[in-house]
Amino acid sequence: MCVCERFRRDINEDIRERSLCNWIYESDFDEARKPACIQRVVRCINTIHHETINECETVRMRYPIRRRSGSTWLDDWMELPVACTLTRPPIHHVPFTSNASLPYLIH
């Protein structure tokens, strides 16, 4: 068992359980990093049981960490998946270039 397992339950657990896009955590332990134990999202789960056009997407954040390099610790950043959220599908806009490309609009 990973040393991080004891930190699995936290104050955000209630939010995760009530979310329309639930998620599954994975423990990441690295003794050459501070903090050594990190929880990261590995999968989003859409809990809406009917047809919907909405999607579950991962929310990512950058966190400051420290990495051991020999006998010293270096400042670094780590981008982590931290949660999931329900989103609308992206809207793709078609660029309008000229009237010539749309002859049916010109009378």
N, C-alpha and C positions, 0 to 999 in steps of 0.2 A: 504494500500500500504506500502511495506517495505521502510524504510528510505533509503535503498541503491538504490532504483529505479532512483534517480536523477543522480547517477554515472554510469548508464548503458552504455551510449555512451562515447567511449574513442577513442584514436588514433589507437587502434588495430581493431576497427570496420571495417575499410576498408579492412584489411587483411582477416578478418572473412568472409566478403561478397564475396571476390574474390577467396577464397579457394575452391579447388576441394572437400574438406571435410569440409563443413560448420559445425558450432556447435551452440548449444543453451545454453545460460547462465541462471543461477539461482542466485538470490540474497540471501546471507546468512548474517543475522544480529544477532550479539551477543554483547550486551553492556558490558559483562564481558570479552571481548577480544579486543586487539588493534592490527590491525585495526578492528573496529567494523563491517564495511561493507566489504564483500568479494564477488567477482563474481566467480562462479565456473561453469565449463562446466557440463551439465547434459545429453547431447545427441549429438552424431556426426551424420551428415547427408551427405551421399554420393551424390554429385550433378552431377556425371557422369551418363548420362541417357542411356548408352549402356552397354552391357556385358563387364565385366572386372574382372580379377582375383585379382586386388588390393583391399585393405581393408582400411576403416577408423579406425584409432586408436587414443585413447586419449593420449595427452601429459601431463605428471604430473611433478610438481615441488614442492620442499620443501621450505617453506617460514618461516622466523622467525616471531613469534607473541609474545604477552604478554597476560597472563591470570590473571584475578583478583582472589586472594585468600585471602578473608577477607579484610584487609585494605592495602595489598601489591600486587604488580604485579610480576608475575614469568615469566621468559623467557621460551619459548617453541617453538616447530616447528610444522608446519601443512603441510601435503602433499595435494596439490590441483590439480584437473584437470584444466588446463589452456587453452587448445586448442585441435584441432584435426589435424591429418596429414594423407595423403594418403601413404600407405605402401604396399610393395610386401608381398605376403604370406610368412610365415616362411619356411625355408628350413630344412627338417629333414634328418639328415645323419644316415644311417644304419651302425653300427660298423661292420667292417670286422674282424672276429675272426680267421678263418683258411681256408685253401684250401679245407678241408674235407667238409665244409658246401656248397661249390660251385663245385660240381663234373663236371658240364657241361663246366667249364672253363679249366679243366685239360685234355690234350689229350695224 
